[in-house]
Amino acid sequence: MSKTDNIYSQPLEQIGGFTFNEQVVQVFPDMIKRSVPGYEKIIQTIGMITQRCAIENSNLYDLGCSLGAATLSMRRGLTNKSGCKIIAVDNSQAMVERCQQHINAYKSETPVTVLCDDICNIDINNASVVVLNFTLQFLSLEKRLTLLRNIYKGLLPGGVLVLSEKFIFEDATSHQLLIDLHLDFKRSHGYSELEISQKRSSLDNVLIAETVEQHYQRLQQAGFKHNNLWYQCFNFGSIISIKE
Ligand code: GEK
């Protein structure tokens, strides 16, 4: 069972930049469900996408896997595909250790390799499904295109990328409303005003959100011609990109 996230519940003298350390790992499942609208729906649907799009004898990648929720969902979606392997990558040692324990806790025929590394260093090859579930937003803007090009290159024809992100919006009025609705979502899940504002400060310059259009543009530059938002709740959503 994951502990309740109360990391920002008391006033902190200094709010450092958010890191995925042991303290975060302990509360992560609770934190992400109470902070990201639609998270559970997206995880569940990654399994469905895998079931339809995974190609036999190919590799599947979960980049920025945290505790492996998307990996486990992909693995559930692979029941009728033989010869597939999943590679789960995260650069937080604490996350990777706990992720490996989660994976070991479930039996499956599909091998999973959990790697502690920067997703920018990973060689993507023979891939049919690549998942970036709320991870690209933590990469500096300069690194994003190179990573997407690498993913495009490593995908087989017909392979897919699932890219979930927090978004900003060009239209200031709808941007503000969607942000406010997200804050209401956090309040409705028991976060106080203090927790919300301290967490927001810690994510400043760590999580860099972009518009859906900026993502489409970069995906096209990387080679993807077929890009569509398949899910959105407030300022969070997920794009599916298909390699021809
Ligand atoms: C889920 N996908 O539960 N290389 C490797 N990992 C990274 C890097 C990097 N350069 N930058 C950040 N991370 C998960 C949720 S959480 C999203 C993903 C969130 C990792 C970081 O250590 C963390 O585990 C993850 O990306 C982002 O479906 O917390 O909002």
Boltz pocket constraint, residues with backbone or C-beta under 6 A from the ligand:
constraints:
  - pocket:
      binder: B
      contacts: [[A, 20], [A, 32], [A, 63], [A, 64], [A, 65], [A, 66], [A, 67], [A, 68], [A, 69], [A, 70], [A, 89], [A, 90], [A, 91], [A, 92], [A, 95], [A, 117], [A, 118], [A, 119], [A, 120], [A, 132], [A, 133], [A, 134], [A, 135], [A, 138], [A, 139]]
      max_distance: 6.0
